[in-house]
Amino acid sequence: MKYIGILTLLIITACSSKLMDRNATSTITKAIAKGEDISISGITIDEEINLLDIIPLSPLNEKSNYGSVNGNLYFYNCTFKKPFVAFNQNNKGGENAIQFKGNISFVNCKFESEFSIRSCSVNGAADFSNTTFAKKSNFQDAIFMQRANFNKTFWQDEALFQNVRFYHKTNFMDIIAHNHIMFQAAVFHDETNFSMSECLKYVDFSLVRFEGPALFNYIKWKDRAVFNDAVWMVDCTFVDPEFNDVSFKNSDMRGKYLMRGEQVNGILIPIESE
């Protein structure tokens, strides 16, 4: 698909940056509604982007509705002052959510308010590298069909990934989480890498299923970490990790398991050997 001409003007130029920022939300929402590809760099977006108000929703059943974003979304070095929302719970007891047919990229961006793609599916690749989430971000129940990249992402508030499905390789290397980061019952179908991550609060991988190799090398997790009832189908490695409390209670290890050079400042409940 071709990029619409007006959006190319949003690549920053010194003489018109204020005008671009002022018209950005309207331009973006119109392009998304038309199913166009978007490529935007270096602007501040001052208004909420609620995809549920932009995209027509079709009923899945008597309670839930879904809509589709057909174009690729690429944002680089942008600041979102207000919420970016692609999910809500409706008054019928169901949910409204968005299916992203193409790629979604928020690279080197900052979200200063809520971010939610809960229950959304992403058919293309996803890239959130070097992006900052200042408020709670919600990825619960989302589906990522292709590669998902969170390299060097920074979470100042809670990061929620419960029940997420990653079908391709995932990269969480060098992330920093200042608040809780939750992956309960998530499934990683391919290789995942959390090496060199730094987490200051509670980390929860309970009931997670790892179907590909899992790397947790050189991590620094300062609070409590839980891998209780996790299933490890193939190899996992923890080289020189730093924990406070960490628990692997009832974990099912079916591949090779390496824990080497660990520093545990609190309590370690290890994987039980058979």
N, C-alpha and C positions, 0 to 999 in steps of 0.2 A: 504494500500500500504506500501511496505517496504521502508525504507530509504536507499538510495544508500550508499555503503560503503565509497566511497571517501569523502562524505560530513561529515561523522562522524569525520573525521580527522580535520575538521574545528572547532571543539570544542577546545577552546584555550589550548595550552600547551606552556610553557615558551620557550622551545628549538626551536620551529618551527613557532612562531607567524609571523615573518617577511615574511617567505616563504608563509604561508597561505594567508596573506594579498595580496601578489603579485599575487597569482594565483586565488584569490577569484572570480573575475568577470567572468573569463573564465569557472570556475567550476560551478558557479551559472547558467550562461546562458545555458550551455550545459544540465544541469539537468532540467531546466525549459522547454527547447525545447523537452525533452524526456517525459515530464509529470510526473517527479519524485517528491516525497515529499522532502522538503528541511528543515533542522534544523541546524541553524548556530548561534554561540554565540561568542561575544567578538572580532570581527575583524573590521578593517577599509577597506572600499571599495572605491578605488580611481578613478574608472572609471564609466562612465554613464551606467545605466541599462535602456535600452529602450526596453520594451517588444514588441513593434511593429516591431522591427528589429529581434526579436527572434522567435516569434510565427507566423505561416502562417495565413494570413487573408483571409476570404471568404466574397464575396459580400452579403450585405443585400439587397441592391437595386443598382441603377445605380450610386449612389454617395457615399454610406457608406459601410464600411467593418469592420468585427469583427473577432477576434480570441479568442481561449480559452486556459487558463492556467489550466491544469487538476490536478496538484498536490497541496498539502497544502504547504504554505510558512510560515516558522517560523524563524524570526530574533530576537535575544535577545542581547541587549547591543552592538549593531553594530553602526558604524558611516558611513554615506553615504556622501562622499565628492562631488560627482557630481549628476546630476539629476537622479531621478527615475520616469520614464514616461510610462504611459499606454494609452495615448490618444494624438491625434493630429487632426487638421483640414486639410483636404487634398485639392488639387488643383481643385477638382471637386465641391467644395462647400459643401461637406459632411464631415463625421468624420470617423476616424479609432480609434477603442477602443477594450478593452480586457474584456472578461468574465472570472471571477475567479470561477472555479467550486468547489473549496474546501475552507478551512479556510485561512485567511491571518492575520499574526501577526507580528507587529513591536513593540516589548515591550522594553522599556528603551533604545530606539534607538535615534539617532540624524541625521536629514537631514540638511546638510549645504547648499544644493542647492535646486532647484525646486523639488516639489513632485506633481504629477498629476495622479489621477485616474478618471478624469472627464468622465462622460458618461459610466463608467464601472459598471458591476454588480458583486456582491459578493454573491454566493450561500451559502457559509458557514458562520461561525462566523468571526467577525473582531475585532482585538484587537490592539489599538494604545496607550495603557496605558503607562504613564511615558515617552512618547516620545516627543522630541523637534523638532519643525520645525523652522529653522532659516530664511528661505525664504518663499515666498508665497506657500501655499498648496491649491490645487484645487480638491475639491470633488463634484463640480457642476454636477447635473443630474445623480449622481451615485445612485445605488439601492443596499441596504443592506437587504438581505432576512432573516438573523438570527441576533443574538445579536451583537450589535456594542458597543465597549467599548473604550472610550476616557478619562478614569479616569486619572487625574493629567497630562494631556497633556499640553504642553507649546508651544504657538504660538508667535514667535517674530515678524512675518510679517503677512500679511493678511491670513485669513482662509475663504475659499469660499465654502459654502454648499447650494447654491441656487438650488431649485428644487430637492433636494435629497429626496429619499423615504426610510424610515426606517420601515421595516415590523415587527420587533421584538423589545424588550426592548433596550433602548439606555442609556448609562451612560456618562454624561459629568460633573460629580462631580469633584470639586477641579481643574478644568482647569484654566489656566492663559493665557489671550490673551492680548498682548501688542499693537496689531493693530486691525483693523476692523475685526469683525467676522460676517458673513452674512448667513442668513438662509431664505431669501425671498422665499415664495411659497414652502417651504419644507413641507413634510407630515410625521408625526410621528403616525404610526398605533398602537403603543403599548405605554407602560409607558416610559416616558423620565424624566431624572433627571439632572438638572443643578445646584443643590444646592452647595453652598460654592465656586462657580466660581468667578473669579476676572477678570474683563475686563476693560482695561484702555481707550479704544477708542469706536467708534460707534458699537452698537449691533443692528442688524436688523432682527426681526421676523415678518415683515409685510407679510400678505397674507398666513401665516403658518396655517396649519390645525393640531390640536392635537386631535387624536381619542382615546388616552389613557390618564391616569392621567399624569399631568405635575407638577414637583416640582422645585421651584426656591427659596429655603429657604437659608437664610444667605448669599445671593450673595452680591458682592461689585462691582457695575458697575459705573465707574467714569465719563463716558461721556454720550452721548445721547443713549437711548434705545427706540426702536420702536416695538410695537405690533399692529400696525394699520391694520384693516381688517383681523385680525386673527380669526380663528374659534376654539372654545374650546368645544369639544363634551362631555367631562366629567369633573371631578374635576381638579382644579389647585390651588396651594398654593404658597404664597409669605410670608414667616415668617421671620421677621427681615431683610428685604432686604435694601440695601443701593443704592440709585440712585442719579444721577445728574438730568437730564431731562428724563422723561419716558412718553410715550404716548400709550394709548389703544384705540385710536379713531376708531370708527366703529367696534370694536371687538364684536364678536357674542359669548356670554357666555351661554352655554346650560347645564352645570353641576354646581356643587357647586364651588364658588369662595371665596378664603380667602386671604385677604391682611391684615396683622397684624404686628404692630411694625415697620412700614416702616420709613426710614429716606430718605427724598427727599431734596436734596440741591438746586435743580433748580425748574423746572415746572413739575407737574403731571397732565396729562390729563387722567382721570379715565375711566373705563368701564361705559358706560351709563346704568343706571337702567331703566327697562321698566315700 
